[in-house]
Amino acid sequence: MNICSGFTDPAMFRRVKGVIFDCDGVILDSRDANRMYYSIIRERMGLLPITGEEEDYVHAHSVMESLARVIPRERLDEANELRKHFDYREILPYLYLYDGLTPFLETLQENGVLMAVNTNRTDTMEMVLDIFELRRFFAPVITAAKVSHPKPNPEGVHKILAQWNLRGQDVAYLGDSFLDEQTARAARVPFWAFKNPALIAELHVPNFELLRRCWLGGDR
């Protein structure tokens, strides 16, 4: 396992012209908020909160896929109506940026490295960027609403590469789930695993502060 450390080959960072970020589990520590969101919808329908297995699923998948997983098929229309009128201020206190993220983004920006988001969020990504003042870092921002096929389909990554006019080998995909690993593999982009040693990755990243130090140590 290649863990980001002082022994990491600096050439790994020198080749990177762009970094593609997943959102939930990489930019945002949102597991508590995701659990509350779907549990609130279920509870308003008279159902029990989601299970641990369902929590793992909704953490990585789009809202429509997640609702289909946690809501009985015959009640999906009802759940969608609740979703349309959901007040996201209820769960904002449970959304957190990962420590060290902003300094790392600033380091990439200072060194001319492109940054994008490829997420299975559907209609809340713009709100997240505004709340945490991150919009200045990312372009493009690809959500499940902007592609025909969400992750693990590589369509989103291909859109980013086309806009950047870069090859897959020139970028890194930073994700935290098996879905991200599959996406990077399908797009033929080097995968960096964030806080998940169970994934198969070119590089394992324990936290952003360590990644930033590794990057700076790579003459960036």
MARDREN-79775 format. One record per residue: residue number from 1; x, y, z of N, C-alpha, C in turn. Coordinates in nm, 3 decimals. Layout:
R  pos   n.east  n.north     n.up  ca.east  ca.north    ca.up   c.east  c.north     c.up
R  NUM        X        Y        Z        X         Y        Z        X        Y        Z
...
//
This chain:
R  pos   n.east  n.north     n.up  ca.east  ca.north    ca.up   c.east  c.north     c.up
R    1    0.085   -0.120    0.000    0.000     0.000    0.000    0.088    0.125    0.000
R    2    0.068    0.214   -0.094    0.145     0.337   -0.104    0.073    0.447   -0.027
R    3    0.122    0.477    0.093    0.060     0.579    0.177    0.137    0.710    0.163
R    4    0.063    0.819    0.149    0.125     0.951    0.138    0.214    0.975    0.259
R    5    0.343    0.996    0.234    0.439     1.017    0.343    0.562    1.086    0.286
R    6    0.660    1.109    0.371    0.783     1.171    0.327    0.862    1.085    0.231
R    7    0.823    0.958    0.218    0.891     0.866    0.127    0.821    0.854   -0.008
R    8    0.709    0.924   -0.025    0.635     0.915   -0.150    0.716    0.977   -0.264
R    9    0.719    0.911   -0.376    0.795     0.957   -0.492    0.743    1.093   -0.538
R   10    0.826    1.197   -0.537    0.782     1.330   -0.579    0.729    1.335   -0.721
R   11    0.772    1.241   -0.806    0.727     1.240   -0.945    0.576    1.218   -0.954
R   12    0.519    1.154   -0.853    0.375     1.131   -0.852    0.299    1.262   -0.852
R   13    0.352    1.364   -0.787    0.285     1.493   -0.777    0.323    1.586   -0.892
R   14    0.445    1.575   -0.940    0.489     1.663   -1.048    0.409    1.641   -1.176
R   15    0.361    1.521   -1.198    0.288     1.491   -1.322    0.144    1.542   -1.319
R   16    0.091    1.575   -1.200   -0.051     1.604   -1.185   -0.082    1.749   -1.224
R   17   -0.166    1.764   -1.327   -0.207     1.896   -1.373   -0.349    1.932   -1.327
R   18   -0.421    1.832   -1.276   -0.556     1.856   -1.228   -0.596    1.750   -1.127
R   19   -0.678    1.789   -1.030   -0.728     1.695   -0.929   -0.881    1.700   -0.932
R   20   -0.941    1.582   -0.945   -1.087     1.568   -0.943   -1.127    1.519   -0.804
R   21   -1.215    1.593   -0.739   -1.257     1.562   -0.602   -1.398    1.505   -0.601
R   22   -1.418    1.397   -0.527   -1.552     1.361   -0.484   -1.594    1.463   -0.377
R   23   -1.723    1.471   -0.349   -1.768     1.567   -0.247   -1.783    1.500   -0.110
R   24   -1.884    1.414   -0.096   -1.913     1.355    0.034   -1.807    1.253    0.073
R   25   -1.746    1.276    0.187   -1.640     1.188    0.234   -1.502    1.235    0.193
R   26   -1.494    1.343    0.113   -1.365     1.398    0.072   -1.361    1.549    0.100
R   27   -1.448    1.624    0.035   -1.460     1.766    0.067   -1.536    1.784    0.197
R   28   -1.646    1.712    0.207   -1.733     1.724    0.324   -1.734    1.596    0.407
R   29   -1.727    1.614    0.538   -1.763     1.507    0.630   -1.914    1.519    0.648
R   30   -1.988    1.441    0.569   -2.133     1.459    0.561   -2.211    1.335    0.602
R   31   -2.144    1.237    0.660   -2.213     1.112    0.690   -2.329    1.134    0.787
R   32   -2.307    1.214    0.892   -2.416     1.241    0.988   -2.532    1.313    0.920
R   33   -2.497    1.412    0.835   -2.602     1.489    0.767   -2.681    1.401    0.670
R   34   -2.610    1.314    0.596   -2.680     1.224    0.504   -2.773    1.130    0.579
R   35   -2.725    1.076    0.690   -2.809     0.986    0.769   -2.933    1.058    0.819
R   36   -2.915    1.180    0.867   -3.030     1.255    0.918   -3.128    1.289    0.806
R   37   -3.077    1.328    0.690   -3.163     1.366    0.578   -3.259    1.254    0.540
R   38   -3.205    1.136    0.517   -3.292     1.025    0.474   -3.376    0.971    0.590
R   39   -3.323    0.978    0.710   -3.401     0.933    0.825   -3.518    1.027    0.851
R   40   -3.497    1.158    0.834   -3.606     1.255    0.853   -3.717    1.230    0.751
R   41   -3.679    1.208    0.626   -3.779     1.179    0.523   -3.857    1.052    0.559
R   42   -3.785    0.948    0.601   -3.853     0.823    0.639   -3.944    0.844    0.759
R   43   -3.895    0.916    0.858   -3.975     0.937    0.978   -4.102    1.016    0.948
R   44   -4.094    1.112    0.855   -4.213     1.188    0.818   -4.314    1.105    0.739
R   45   -4.267    0.990    0.693   -4.356     0.896    0.624   -4.403    0.785    0.718
R   46   -4.365    0.798    0.848   -4.403     0.697    0.945   -4.318    0.572    0.942
R   47   -4.195    0.586    0.888   -4.103     0.472    0.877   -3.989    0.488    0.976
R   48   -3.920    0.380    1.003   -3.804     0.383    1.093   -3.686    0.452    1.025
R   49   -3.589    0.503    1.104   -3.468     0.562    1.045   -3.392    0.461    0.960
R   50   -3.302    0.508    0.874   -3.227     0.417    0.788   -3.131    0.333    0.872
R   51   -3.094    0.219    0.818   -3.001     0.129    0.885   -2.857    0.166    0.854
R   52   -2.762    0.102    0.922   -2.621     0.126    0.895   -2.583    0.091    0.752
R   53   -2.637   -0.019    0.701   -2.609    -0.060    0.563   -2.663    0.044    0.464
R   54   -2.784    0.093    0.492   -2.842     0.196    0.406   -2.762    0.326    0.414
R   55   -2.710    0.356    0.531   -2.628     0.476    0.548   -2.506    0.470    0.458
R   56   -2.440    0.354    0.452   -2.324     0.337    0.364   -2.363    0.361    0.218
R   57   -2.480    0.314    0.180   -2.525     0.327    0.041   -2.553    0.474    0.006
R   58   -2.632    0.543    0.089   -2.671     0.681    0.054   -2.552    0.776    0.060
R   59   -2.446    0.737    0.132   -2.327     0.821    0.142   -2.259    0.837    0.006
R   60   -2.277    0.737   -0.083   -2.203     0.736   -0.210   -2.290    0.756   -0.333
R   61   -2.421    0.733   -0.322   -2.507     0.732   -0.440   -2.589    0.859   -0.454
R   62   -2.648    0.877   -0.572   -2.731     0.994   -0.599   -2.859    0.989   -0.517
R   63   -2.927    1.103   -0.506   -3.048     1.110   -0.423   -3.157    1.019   -0.477
R   64   -3.171    1.010   -0.609   -3.276     0.926   -0.665   -3.245    0.778   -0.642
R   65   -3.119    0.740   -0.658   -3.079     0.603   -0.630   -3.098    0.571   -0.481
R   66   -3.065    0.668   -0.396   -3.075     0.647   -0.252   -3.219    0.635   -0.206
R   67   -3.307    0.720   -0.258   -3.448     0.710   -0.223   -3.505    0.575   -0.267
R   68   -3.464    0.531   -0.384   -3.512     0.401   -0.433   -3.465    0.288   -0.343
R   69   -3.353    0.308   -0.275   -3.299     0.205   -0.186   -3.368    0.205   -0.049
R   70   -3.404    0.324    0.001   -3.450     0.333    0.140   -3.600    0.355    0.154
R   71   -3.670    0.375    0.043   -3.814     0.401    0.047   -3.887    0.291   -0.032
R   72   -3.997    0.237    0.021   -4.074     0.139   -0.056   -4.115    0.196   -0.192
R   73   -4.108    0.112   -0.295   -4.132     0.158   -0.432   -4.266    0.229   -0.446
R   74   -4.368    0.176   -0.380   -4.501     0.232   -0.396   -4.517    0.368   -0.328
R   75   -4.416    0.411   -0.251   -4.425     0.540   -0.182   -4.318    0.639   -0.228
R   76   -4.253    0.611   -0.340   -4.146     0.699   -0.388   -4.197    0.837   -0.426
R   77   -4.315    0.845   -0.485   -4.370     0.977   -0.521   -4.389    1.063   -0.397
R   78   -4.437    1.001   -0.290   -4.456     1.072   -0.164   -4.322    1.123   -0.110
R   79   -4.219    1.037   -0.118   -4.087     1.076   -0.069   -4.028    1.189   -0.152
R   80   -4.051    1.186   -0.283   -4.001     1.292   -0.369   -4.066    1.426   -0.340
R   81   -4.193    1.425   -0.305   -4.259     1.549   -0.267   -4.200    1.605   -0.139
R   82   -4.172    1.518   -0.044   -4.107     1.563    0.080   -3.969    1.620    0.050
R   83   -3.895    1.556   -0.040   -3.761     1.603   -0.076   -3.765    1.741   -0.137
R   84   -3.865    1.766   -0.222   -3.874     1.895   -0.291   -3.895    2.011   -0.193
R   85   -3.955    1.981   -0.078   -3.985     2.087    0.019   -3.898    2.077    0.145
R   86   -3.792    1.998    0.136   -3.705     1.978    0.252   -3.625    2.106    0.280
R   87   -3.621    2.146    0.404   -3.544     2.264    0.445   -3.404    2.218    0.487
R   88   -3.306    2.242    0.401   -3.171     2.189    0.426   -3.104    2.256    0.545
R   89   -3.162    2.364    0.594   -3.105     2.425    0.714   -3.113    2.330    0.834
R   90   -3.202    2.232    0.825   -3.215     2.133    0.933   -3.088    2.050    0.950
R   91   -3.015    2.029    0.842   -2.899     1.940    0.851   -2.765    2.013    0.833
R   92   -2.768    2.143    0.804   -2.644     2.218    0.785   -2.549    2.211    0.905
R   93   -2.601    2.211    1.029   -2.508     2.202    1.142   -2.429    2.072    1.147
R   94   -2.466    1.976    1.064   -2.400     1.845    1.066   -2.311    1.824    0.945
R   95   -2.285    1.930    0.870   -2.193     1.927    0.757   -2.063    1.996    0.797
R   96   -1.949    1.932    0.770   -1.820     1.988    0.808   -1.721    1.972    0.693
R   97   -1.637    2.074    0.673   -1.523     2.058    0.585   -1.417    1.976    0.657
R   98   -1.348    1.892    0.583   -1.239     1.817    0.644   -1.124    1.911    0.681
R   99   -1.062    1.885    0.793   -0.948     1.965    0.837   -0.840    1.967    0.729
R  100   -0.785    2.084    0.707   -0.674     2.097    0.613   -0.715    2.109    0.468
R  101   -0.846    2.099    0.438   -0.888     2.105    0.299   -0.855    2.238    0.234
R  102   -0.896    2.349    0.295   -0.878     2.480    0.231   -0.731    2.512    0.207
R  103   -0.639    2.490    0.303   -0.498     2.514    0.273   -0.446    2.428    0.158
R  104   -0.496    2.304    0.147   -0.453     2.220    0.036   -0.504    2.275   -0.096
R  105   -0.631    2.318   -0.100   -0.686     2.376   -0.222   -0.609    2.502   -0.261
R  106   -0.572    2.582   -0.163   -0.496     2.704   -0.191   -0.358    2.671   -0.246
R  107   -0.297    2.564   -0.195   -0.168     2.520   -0.247   -0.179    2.478   -0.393
R  108   -0.282    2.402   -0.425   -0.302     2.362   -0.564   -0.325    2.484   -0.652
R  109   -0.408    2.574   -0.606   -0.439     2.694   -0.685   -0.313    2.777   -0.709
R  110   -0.231    2.794   -0.606   -0.107     2.872   -0.619   -0.011    2.809   -0.719
R  111   -0.021    2.678   -0.737    0.069     2.608   -0.828    0.006    2.580   -0.964
R  112   -0.109    2.643   -0.989   -0.170     2.632   -1.121   -0.233    2.497   -1.151
R  113   -0.265    2.421   -1.046   -0.328     2.291   -1.065   -0.480    2.309   -1.076
R  114   -0.540    2.253   -1.178   -0.684     2.261   -1.197   -0.756    2.175   -1.095
R  115   -0.879    2.215   -1.057   -0.958     2.139   -0.961   -1.103    2.131   -1.009
R  116   -1.163    2.015   -0.991   -1.302     1.995   -1.030   -1.369    1.905   -0.927
R  117   -1.502    1.902   -0.933   -1.580     1.813   -0.847   -1.660    1.718   -0.936
R  118   -1.659    1.591   -0.900   -1.743     1.491   -0.966   -1.820    1.419   -0.856
R  119   -1.948    1.452   -0.842   -2.026     1.403   -0.728   -2.160    1.346   -0.771
R  120   -2.211    1.256   -0.691   -2.346     1.204   -0.714   -2.451    1.286   -0.641
R  121   -2.411    1.397   -0.576   -2.512     1.493   -0.531   -2.588    1.542   -0.655
R  122   -2.714    1.576   -0.635   -2.797     1.617   -0.749   -2.823    1.766   -0.752
R  123   -2.881    1.821   -0.645   -2.923     1.961   -0.650   -2.878    2.042   -0.528
R  124   -2.777    1.995   -0.456   -2.732     2.068   -0.336   -2.585    2.109   -0.343
R  125   -2.516    2.072   -0.450   -2.372     2.100   -0.457   -2.344    2.250   -0.461
R  126   -2.422    2.325   -0.537   -2.400     2.469   -0.545   -2.418    2.533   -0.408
R  127   -2.517    2.488   -0.332   -2.539     2.539   -0.197   -2.417    2.512   -0.110
R  128   -2.363    2.393   -0.119   -2.245     2.357   -0.041   -2.127    2.449   -0.076
R  129   -2.104    2.471   -0.205   -1.993     2.557   -0.247   -2.009    2.699   -0.193
R  130   -2.131    2.748   -0.192   -2.155     2.884   -0.143   -2.141    2.894    0.008
R  131   -2.197    2.799    0.080   -2.192     2.802    0.226   -2.048    2.799    0.276
R  132   -1.966    2.716    0.214   -1.828     2.699    0.261   -1.728    2.781    0.179
R  133   -1.778    2.868    0.091   -1.695     2.961    0.014   -1.586    2.886   -0.064
R  134   -1.629    2.785   -0.138   -1.536     2.702   -0.214   -1.549    2.720   -0.365
R  135   -1.643    2.800   -0.408   -1.672     2.810   -0.551   -1.548    2.854   -0.631
R  136   -1.463    2.935   -0.570   -1.346     2.990   -0.641   -1.244    2.883   -0.679
R  137   -1.255    2.765   -0.620   -1.155     2.662   -0.646   -1.192    2.568   -0.761
R  138   -1.319    2.541   -0.781   -1.359     2.429   -0.865   -1.426    2.469   -0.995
R  139   -1.376    2.413   -1.106   -1.441     2.429   -1.236   -1.388    2.319   -1.329
R  140   -1.476    2.236   -1.382   -1.621     2.239   -1.364   -1.664    2.165   -1.237
R  141   -1.792    2.179   -1.206   -1.855     2.104   -1.097   -1.961    2.014   -1.161
R  142   -1.934    1.884   -1.162   -2.022     1.787   -1.227   -2.105    1.715   -1.121
R  143   -2.236    1.727   -1.131   -2.328     1.658   -1.040   -2.406    1.552   -1.117
R  144   -2.484    1.474   -1.044   -2.566     1.372   -1.107   -2.669    1.432   -1.201
R  145   -2.705    1.560   -1.178   -2.803     1.628   -1.264   -2.742    1.672   -1.396
R  146   -2.609    1.671   -1.408   -2.542     1.722   -1.528   -2.492    1.612   -1.619
R  147   -2.521    1.486   -1.586   -2.479     1.374   -1.668   -2.598    1.283   -1.694
R  148   -2.587    1.202   -1.797   -2.691     1.102   -1.825   -2.677    0.982   -1.734
R  149   -2.553    0.955   -1.693   -2.526     0.837   -1.609   -2.432    0.878   -1.496
R  150   -2.477    0.874   -1.370   -2.391     0.912   -1.257   -2.284    0.807   -1.229
R  151   -2.195    0.839   -1.136   -2.094     0.742   -1.094   -2.159    0.609   -1.054
R  152   -2.094    0.499   -1.087   -1.956     0.480   -1.133   -1.933    0.494   -1.283
R  153   -2.032    0.537   -1.359   -2.010     0.565   -1.500   -1.906    0.677   -1.512
R  154   -1.812    0.667   -1.605   -1.705     0.767   -1.615   -1.744    0.894   -1.689
R  155   -1.872    0.910   -1.725   -1.915     1.025   -1.804   -1.871    1.157   -1.740
R  156   -1.889    1.172   -1.609   -1.852     1.296   -1.543   -1.704    1.326   -1.554
R  157   -1.621    1.225   -1.536   -1.476     1.244   -1.548   -1.440    1.282   -1.691
R  158   -1.503    1.217   -1.788   -1.476     1.250   -1.928   -1.512    1.395   -1.959
R  159   -1.622    1.445   -1.902   -1.660     1.584   -1.922   -1.554    1.679   -1.866
R  160   -1.501    1.645   -1.750   -1.398     1.728   -1.687   -1.271    1.728   -1.771
R  161   -1.227    1.611   -1.814   -1.105     1.602   -1.895   -1.120    1.679   -2.025
R  162   -1.239    1.671   -2.087   -1.262     1.743   -2.212   -1.254    1.894   -2.191
R  163   -1.313    1.942   -2.080   -1.308     2.086   -2.053   -1.166    2.132   -2.023
R  164   -1.091    2.049   -1.954   -0.953     2.082   -1.920   -0.857    2.059   -2.037
R  165   -0.901    1.980   -2.134   -0.814     1.940   -2.245   -0.690    1.866   -2.193
R  166   -0.716    1.772   -2.100   -0.610     1.691   -2.043   -0.639    1.543   -2.065
R  167   -0.533    1.463   -2.058   -0.547     1.318   -2.063   -0.570    1.263   -1.922
R  168   -0.628    1.145   -1.914   -0.651     1.084   -1.784   -0.526    1.070   -1.701
R  169   -0.414    1.040   -1.766   -0.288     1.019   -1.694   -0.232    1.149   -1.635
R  170   -0.289    1.263   -1.675   -0.239     1.392   -1.626   -0.309    1.439   -1.500
R  171   -0.407    1.362   -1.451   -0.485     1.407   -1.336   -0.486    1.298   -1.229
R  172   -0.543    1.332   -1.115   -0.567     1.235   -1.008   -0.713    1.249   -0.964
R  173   -0.773    1.137   -0.930   -0.911     1.135   -0.881   -0.907    1.102   -0.732
R  174   -0.954    1.194   -0.649   -0.950     1.176   -0.504   -1.090    1.140   -0.453
R  175   -1.106    1.016   -0.406   -1.236     0.969   -0.359   -1.222    0.882   -0.237
R  176   -1.337    0.850   -0.177   -1.334     0.775   -0.052   -1.411    0.644   -0.056
R  177   -1.473    0.612   -0.169   -1.561     0.495   -0.173   -1.526    0.403   -0.289
R  178   -1.580    0.281   -0.281   -1.561     0.185   -0.390   -1.620    0.240   -0.519
R  179   -1.727    0.319   -0.506   -1.788     0.382   -0.624   -1.688    0.475   -0.692
R  180   -1.611    0.550   -0.614   -1.509     0.637   -0.671   -1.397    0.555   -0.735
R  181   -1.357    0.449   -0.668   -1.253     0.362   -0.723   -1.297    0.307   -0.859
R  182   -1.423    0.261   -0.869   -1.476     0.210   -0.995   -1.478    0.319   -1.102
R  183   -1.519    0.440   -1.063   -1.527     0.551   -1.157   -1.390    0.583   -1.215
R  184   -1.291    0.596   -1.129   -1.155     0.627   -1.175   -1.102    0.517   -1.266
R  185   -1.129    0.393   -1.230   -1.081     0.282   -1.313   -1.148    0.285   -1.450
R  186   -1.279    0.310   -1.451   -1.351     0.313   -1.578   -1.303    0.428   -1.666
R  187   -1.263    0.539   -1.603   -1.216     0.656   -1.678   -1.066    0.649   -1.708
R  188   -1.000    0.548   -1.654   -0.855     0.531   -1.672   -0.778    0.651   -1.618
R  189   -0.817    0.687   -1.497   -0.753     0.797   -1.426   -0.691    0.744   -1.297
R  190   -0.569    0.782   -1.261   -0.509     0.737   -1.135   -0.599    0.774   -1.016
R  191   -0.617    0.677   -0.927   -0.708     0.696   -0.814   -0.630    0.713   -0.686
R  192   -0.667    0.817   -0.609   -0.612     0.840   -0.476   -0.725    0.819   -0.376
R  193   -0.703    0.732   -0.279   -0.807     0.698   -0.181   -0.792    0.784   -0.056
R  194   -0.903    0.848   -0.017   -0.902     0.936    0.099   -0.965    0.865    0.219
R  195   -0.884    0.845    0.322   -0.931     0.788    0.448   -1.000    0.652    0.433
R  196   -0.958    0.574    0.336   -1.017     0.441    0.319   -0.911    0.344    0.271
R  197   -0.841    0.278    0.363   -0.732     0.187    0.325   -0.780    0.059    0.258
R  198   -0.911    0.035    0.257   -0.964    -0.086    0.194   -0.969   -0.076    0.042
R  199   -0.952    0.045   -0.011   -0.964     0.065   -0.156   -0.830    0.037   -0.227
R  200   -0.841    0.001   -0.354   -0.722    -0.018   -0.438   -0.690    0.117   -0.502
R  201   -0.571    0.171   -0.472   -0.540     0.306   -0.516   -0.392    0.322   -0.543
R  202   -0.360    0.419   -0.629   -0.221     0.455   -0.654   -0.160    0.515   -0.528
R  203   -0.243    0.591   -0.453   -0.196     0.658   -0.332   -0.307    0.658   -0.228
R  204   -0.270    0.632   -0.103   -0.365     0.641    0.008   -0.335    0.767    0.088
R  205   -0.440    0.847    0.110   -0.427     0.978    0.173   -0.498    0.976    0.309
R  206   -0.424    0.981    0.420   -0.488     0.980    0.552   -0.558    1.111    0.587
R  207   -0.503    1.225    0.540   -0.563     1.355    0.570   -0.503    1.459    0.476
R  208   -0.564    1.578    0.473   -0.521     1.680    0.379   -0.390    1.746    0.419
R  209   -0.366    1.759    0.547   -0.241     1.822    0.590   -0.121    1.739    0.544
R  210   -0.132    1.607    0.559   -0.023     1.520    0.513   -0.010    1.525    0.361
R  211   -0.122    1.528    0.290   -0.117     1.536    0.144   -0.052    1.667    0.101
R  212   -0.083    1.774    0.169   -0.023     1.903    0.135    0.128    1.900    0.157
R  213    0.171    1.841    0.267    0.315     1.832    0.293    0.384    1.745    0.189
R  214    0.320    1.635    0.151    0.377     1.549    0.047    0.388    1.626   -0.084
R  215    0.282    1.703   -0.115    0.281     1.778   -0.241    0.393    1.883   -0.242
R  216    0.408    1.956   -0.134    0.512     2.057   -0.127    0.650    1.994   -0.127
R  217    0.661    1.877   -0.071    0.789     1.804   -0.073    0.824    1.757   -0.212
R  218    0.721    1.753   -0.299    0.743     1.711   -0.438    0.779    1.829   -0.527
R  219    0.841    1.932   -0.469    0.884     2.049   -0.546    0.769    2.120   -0.615
R  220    0.653    2.123   -0.549    0.540     2.198   -0.606    0.521    2.326   -0.528
//
